[in-house]
Amino acid sequence: MEQKELLEQAHRGDRAAQEEFLRSNRALIWSIVHRFTGRGTETEDLFQLGCLGFIKAVEGYDSSYGTCFSTYAVPKIAGEIRRYLRDDGPVKVSRTLRERAAALEKARSRLLLSFGREPLLSEIAAETGLSPEEAAEALGAFSAVESYQQENGDSALTLEELLGDGGRETEQTVTALQVRTAVAALPEKQRQVIALRYFHALTQQRCASILAVSQVQISRLEKKALAALRELLREED
């Protein structure tokens, strides 16, 4: 069976096809696993994590993205391994920021029920007694570490993919800590847009509603923010 046909069947949930497609791509998975050896985790465990990321890539791949499967799969495989190493490693968010982020999410839920619409960031902040700047910092710092592999609400792309090497099969150097630091350095509006788009997986239209601006403005802010993040991350290399 050709790889394309096998991928299509695997994407539809055929377990036998998934297993066969995984076996035929073991070399790809191992090539990524080898980048993470020597970090205190057994190589076989890393391979199993890579396989999990590979299956997630199979299930989430859409040929309409305009990229070949391997280009889409590489950051997914690497991301699954990084997520494990990150959560088991030294990159932590302070207790204060975690508590603030949790309070903000609870406030958002209350206001959503009360208003019957998505509340503005300023309204959520006021509900918790925080300033909009403090709210944006808490959401950005917490989410950047927890989910910078989160797909946005429109194109299924992640910050890892947009700020890394574009999915090429080479070592990606962008880390959660770097992203968190870079996001914190952005102007307030750009920081808010990045937090909503990539850490909360909202569409541009939803972001526009929350921040009370047009979708065109959100698009412009997002482009400026991504360009600024790339520049900040280049300066760290």
Disulfide bonds with the S-S distance in Angstrom:
none
